[in-house]
């Protein structure tokens, strides 16, 4: 059994407390955790990068949501990283940033959320990152 780090323990506690089994979260803080979880899940389970190919459809919306809610520079730094190990390291950095942010700004768990990070920004994600996918010469 792999021992969880303190940051991972905090993440799971916050996830279980603020992220529902289905649908968007009631608070902005919960939705930030949910958005990260979607990007993380798609990478570790399917190899999807939010900015390319099918990843735009599966988790691009979540990345766009994070970019719009305080993580823009980090999200932008992950675009066009083709090396899997480097992308993985950037995702770990994002994980730490998300946890640190919600801990330092606990008020995000009192701010009512009305956005769905998983599917509410799909058009914006496609507009932003679809260029990398749509410009491929498939012939």
N, C-alpha and C positions, 0 to 999 in steps of 0.2 A: 504494500500500500504506500502510495506517495503522500508524504506529509505536505499539507498546504502551508503556504507562506502566510504571514499576518495580513498582507494585502489581499490575498485570495480569500481568506476568512472574512474580511470586511466586505468584499465583493459579494460573496454568497449570502451573507447576512442582509445586505442592502437589497440584493436581487429578490430574496425570499420575502422581504418586508414590503417592497414597493412595486414589484412587477407582477401583474396578474398572469394567470395561466393563458388567458386569451385576451387579445385586444390591447388598446393603448393604456398607458398608466394615468392615474389620477393627478400625479404631480410631475413637474418638470424634471426633478431629480430622478424620479423613477424612469421617465422616458429617456433620459440620458443613459442610464444604466442599461435599459432595454435596447437602445440603439447600438451601444457597444457590443452587447451580447449577440446581436444579430450578425454583426460584422465578424466577430470572433467565431461564432458557430459556423458560418459559411466558409471561413478560411480553414479551420481545423477539421471540418467534416467533408468538405467538397472541393477545397482548393480555390474557392472563388475570391478574387480580388475585386473590391468594390468599384474599381475604375475601368475594368476591362471585361469584354465579352459578356457572358451570362451573369457575371458578378454585378454588373450594373443593374440588372433586373432583380437579382436576389438580395443585394444589400447596399446598392448605390443610394437608395433613399435614406437609409440609416446613416450613411457617411455624410450625406448632404445635410441632414438634420444636425449632426454633431458639428459640422463646419459652421452652421448658422447659430450654434449655441455655445460658442467659446473655444472650439477646437479647430478653427479654420487652418491655421498655419501647420498644425500637425497632419491634418487630413491632406492638405496640399503637398506636404513633404512625402507622402506615401504614393502619390501618383507617378506612374511610369517606373516603379521599382519592379523589375522583372526577376531579380534574384530572390528566390523563395526565402532564404535565410535572412536576408536584409529586410524583406517585407515582414517576416515573423518578428524580428527584433523591433521594427517600428510599431507593430501591433502591441507588443509587450509594453513599449514606451507609452502608447496611447492608453492602455489599460491602467498604468500607474498614474497618468495624468487625469484620467476620468475619476479614479478613486480619490486622489488628492483634491481635485476640484470640488467634488460633492462633499467631502469632509470639511474643507475650508469654507464652503458656501452652503452650510446646512439649510439655509433659507430656501434652496431649490426644492426641498421636500415639503414646503408650505405653499409654493406657487402652483396654482391650478394649471394643469396641462390640457390643451384642447387639440393637440397635434398628434398624428400617428406617424412616428418615425419610420416604421417598416414599409408603409406604402404611400404615405402622404406626400412624398417628394420624388416620386418616380420620374415624372416628366422633367423636373429640374435636374435630376441625376443624369438622365439620358442626354439632356442638352449640354450638361457640363462635361461628361466623360464619354458620351457616345461617339465623339469624334475619334477616339483611339480605336474603337471597334469598327465604326462605319467607314473608316478610311483604308481598311485592309483590302488589298486586291485579291479577291477570292478566286480569280480565274487561273 
